[in-house]
């Protein structure tokens, strides 16, 4: 589906974007954030679930829809235990409970907002295109239920570009996943913008 | 004591700013753009700290309307959206500073103190 040069170029773009996002996360929690090499792939929409590498049954997800030059869904996924640890890192406190309170949810949503905006927003800056973000939504639920709410799922799009990258804080006490999902039309526009910005496609 | 209006849909973000700035200011708060505009006309704050991505109208639209309401309104924009367009547009609309979230405490304190001291608030 993707040529090696498209995959390479996209991997580079994602590396830059997620580097920016990780720096933001690191400055919030005062910890080093370790990143894995991003994985870029194209799949039929109905097969998306099986290609998502974050396999926990229940996750806390901050989901943000973006639109403009290209449309899609950006998602930060953290397992629920990791979410509690992350929130306590933000507050510089020892974990009290694994249950997410209302203020925990607010904090997590803001972390997701900052991280996803840094990630997708850096695409906008690098490619000289503009996207607008909807307000973030936090959900704690099964991954399957979450996937049914994707913006692209409401369109008649059969294939999606899936960009996944995994990060880790505190030797794996917090592990998360960022996914960027776009339909074919936006994917084509993304490659056009990348070419215009000088990426070798 | 100077009054600062915080317009941000995230309670966490508003509390974070209040924690940085401390009790040397009086705060008014709004959790969306329309309420922010109303709060401005009620409280006449010395300075507004404004988010961009909000559920009703965006911070950039708030800034545009605020300019019509008060040409001298002093506004600092704090946004997670790092795109250059937002920074440029906010500055065109007369924002005095644009800070990316997560806001660095020193950068926010410096910006607020310098704006308020210049305006004599």
HADDOCK unambig.tbl for C-alpha pairs under 7 A between the chains (distance, minus, plus):
assign (segid A and resid 24 and name CA) (segid B and resid 102 and name CA) 6.34 0.50 0.50
assign (segid A and resid 28 and name CA) (segid B and resid 102 and name CA) 6.58 0.50 0.50
assign (segid A and resid 106 and name CA) (segid B and resid 10 and name CA) 6.63 0.50 0.50
assign (segid A and resid 106 and name CA) (segid B and resid 11 and name CA) 6.72 0.50 0.50
assign (segid A and resid 106 and name CA) (segid B and resid 12 and name CA) 5.76 0.50 0.50
assign (segid A and resid 107 and name CA) (segid B and resid 12 and name CA) 5.47 0.50 0.50
assign (segid A and resid 110 and name CA) (segid B and resid 10 and name CA) 6.86 0.50 0.50
assign (segid A and resid 113 and name CA) (segid B and resid 80 and name CA) 6.66 0.50 0.50
assign (segid A and resid 114 and name CA) (segid B and resid 80 and name CA) 4.77 0.50 0.50
assign (segid A and resid 114 and name CA) (segid B and resid 101 and name CA) 6.29 0.50 0.50
assign (segid A and resid 114 and name CA) (segid B and resid 102 and name CA) 6.81 0.50 0.50
assign (segid A and resid 117 and name CA) (segid B and resid 80 and name CA) 5.74 0.50 0.50
assign (segid A and resid 117 and name CA) (segid B and resid 81 and name CA) 5.05 0.50 0.50
assign (segid A and resid 117 and name CA) (segid B and resid 82 and name CA) 6.74 0.50 0.50
assign (segid A and resid 118 and name CA) (segid B and resid 80 and name CA) 6.80 0.50 0.50
assign (segid A and resid 118 and name CA) (segid B and resid 81 and name CA) 6.55 0.50 0.50
assign (segid A and resid 118 and name CA) (segid B and resid 82 and name CA) 6.02 0.50 0.50
assign (segid A and resid 121 and name CA) (segid B and resid 81 and name CA) 6.12 0.50 0.50
assign (segid A and resid 121 and name CA) (segid B and resid 82 and name CA) 5.54 0.50 0.50
assign (segid A and resid 121 and name CA) (segid B and resid 83 and name CA) 5.20 0.50 0.50
assign (segid A and resid 122 and name CA) (segid B and resid 82 and name CA) 6.88 0.50 0.50
assign (segid A and resid 122 and name CA) (segid B and resid 83 and name CA) 6.62 0.50 0.50
assign (segid A and resid 124 and name CA) (segid B and resid 83 and name CA) 6.08 0.50 0.50
assign (segid A and resid 125 and name CA) (segid B and resid 83 and name CA) 5.51 0.50 0.50
assign (segid A and resid 125 and name CA) (segid B and resid 84 and name CA) 6.16 0.50 0.50
assign (segid A and resid 133 and name CA) (segid B and resid 53 and name CA) 6.72 0.50 0.50
assign (segid A and resid 134 and name CA) (segid B and resid 53 and name CA) 6.84 0.50 0.50
assign (segid A and resid 135 and name CA) (segid B and resid 53 and name CA) 6.13 0.50 0.50
assign (segid A and resid 135 and name CA) (segid B and resid 54 and name CA) 5.97 0.50 0.50
assign (segid A and resid 135 and name CA) (segid B and resid 55 and name CA) 5.93 0.50 0.50
